[in-house]
Amino acid sequence: MLYQIHILIVTIMITNELIFDFNQQSNSSEWVILDDVVMGGSSYGDFQVNKNGHGQFFGAISTENNGGFSSVRYRLNKENIEKYSKFIITVKGDEKAYQFRVKNSRNDSHSYISIFQTTSSWQTIEIPFSEMYPVFRGRKLGEETYQGKQLQEIAFLIGNKKAENFRLEIDKIEISK
């Protein structure tokens, strides 16, 4: 019986690939903020690794000057991820909705997104590639969903069409079969 359990644990570990796992030594400078100020808005976002070793995305959304969003992005280069079918993110939030966003290429103008609702407790959220739809500047495009062929950018965005403070803690991001 113990032998069977050991094999199950090994199988689970092999099917997930870590994209980012935050800890106190994580370099938060690789995570870049992009707010609505690029379009004349006045929202403010920041990102840091907190004292518990979690990534922390926080700030304030303003709807003034047609604003209303803040995002944090991380660039990577994952080729040939077709053997995977979903993202797994471990987060703790503020009971607000956020977007998890990915790009095939950092040069793409559109992102593939999934909207998730946070709680004030740690939660593990599975996001199937097939449920991530393409968006450009907040508008849904009529193209196919994320195919998971490659991955060059991941991001978190908040933009709930209202002025609000926000805080999202991120423990890890994985891809899985």
SVG drawing of the C-alpha trace seen along z (x, -y; Angstrom):
<svg xmlns="http://www.w3.org/2000/svg" viewBox="-17 -63 34 65">
<polyline fill="none" stroke="black" stroke-width="0.4" points="0.0,0.0 2.8,-2.5 4.4,-1.6 1.3,-2.6 1.0,-5.9 4.6,-6.7 4.1,-6.2 1.0,-8.4 2.9,-11.2 5.7,-10.9 3.2,-11.0 1.5,-14.1 4.9,-15.9 5.8,-15.0 2.6,-16.2 3.0,-19.8 5.7,-22.2 6.5,-25.2 6.4,-28.6 7.1,-30.7 7.3,-29.8 7.7,-32.8 9.9,-32.8 11.9,-35.4 14.8,-35.2 12.5,-35.8 13.5,-38.8 10.5,-41.0 12.2,-43.3 11.4,-40.8 7.7,-41.5 6.7,-44.8 3.7,-47.0 1.6,-48.4 -1.2,-50.7 -3.8,-52.8 -1.4,-55.8 -0.2,-54.7 -3.6,-55.9 -4.0,-58.9 -5.5,-57.2 -4.3,-57.6 -4.5,-54.1 -1.5,-52.9 -0.1,-49.4 3.0,-48.0 4.6,-44.6 6.9,-43.2 7.8,-40.0 6.3,-40.3 7.8,-39.2 6.1,-35.7 7.8,-35.2 4.7,-35.7 4.4,-37.9 2.2,-40.8 0.4,-42.9 -1.4,-45.9 -2.5,-49.4 -5.5,-51.6 -7.7,-51.7 -9.1,-55.1 -11.7,-55.5 -10.8,-59.2 -9.5,-60.2 -11.1,-57.0 -8.8,-54.8 -9.6,-51.7 -6.9,-49.0 -3.5,-47.9 -1.5,-44.9 1.7,-43.1 3.6,-41.1 6.4,-38.5 8.2,-37.6 9.5,-34.1 10.2,-31.8 8.4,-28.4 8.5,-26.6 6.4,-23.5 4.0,-23.4 1.5,-21.4 1.6,-18.5 -0.1,-20.6 -3.7,-21.6 -4.1,-24.1 -2.6,-26.6 -2.7,-26.2 -2.4,-29.3 -2.2,-29.6 -3.4,-33.0 -5.0,-34.8 -7.0,-37.9 -9.4,-40.5 -12.6,-39.1 -12.3,-40.9 -12.2,-39.6 -8.9,-39.5 -7.7,-38.4 -5.0,-35.8 -3.5,-36.6 -1.0,-34.9 0.6,-35.7 2.1,-33.3 4.6,-35.9 5.5,-39.1 5.0,-40.9 1.3,-39.9 -1.1,-42.8 -3.8,-40.5 -3.7,-38.4 -5.7,-35.2 -7.5,-35.7 -9.5,-34.0 -11.3,-35.9 -11.2,-34.4 -12.8,-35.5 -10.6,-35.7 -11.3,-35.0 -9.4,-36.1 -8.0,-32.5 -5.5,-30.7 -7.0,-29.1 -5.7,-26.9 -7.4,-27.8 -7.2,-25.6 -7.6,-27.5 -7.9,-25.2 -6.3,-26.6 -9.5,-25.9 -11.3,-28.5 -8.9,-31.3 -10.2,-33.6 -8.4,-36.4 -8.9,-40.0 -7.4,-43.3 -7.9,-46.5 -10.8,-45.0 -12.6,-43.7 -13.2,-40.0 -11.9,-38.9 -13.5,-36.3 -10.5,-34.0 -9.9,-30.6 -9.1,-30.0 -5.5,-29.6 -3.8,-26.6 -0.9,-26.3 1.8,-26.0 4.2,-28.5 4.2,-31.0 6.2,-34.2 4.2,-36.3 2.0,-35.8 0.1,-38.6 -2.4,-39.5 -4.8,-42.4 -7.5,-44.1 -10.1,-46.3 -13.6,-46.0 -14.9,-49.3 -14.9,-50.9 -12.5,-52.8 -11.1,-50.5 -8.0,-49.5 -6.7,-46.0 -4.3,-43.4 -3.5,-40.0 -0.9,-37.6 0.6,-35.0 2.3,-31.8 3.0,-29.9 2.1,-29.5 2.2,-26.1 1.2,-24.4 -0.3,-20.9 -1.6,-18.1"/>
</svg>
